[in-house]
């Protein structure tokens, strides 16, 4: 892990197209801004963990246990 000290207004650049800016520091809380391409998802860690858990739960469902939808009537 790389540890970097930054002050409000200072930035960290990741690759060619991601910039992390320290917006403000208040007590033990830091507000940061992240500029990244729209196609790159950016999540808070707790949200990312919830998304992963939900995806794993959905993948573990047996398709045979789901209710069967009858076919639509033919015209």
Helices and strands as residue ranges (DSSP letters): E 11-14, E 18-26, E 29-35, H 45-60, G 63-65
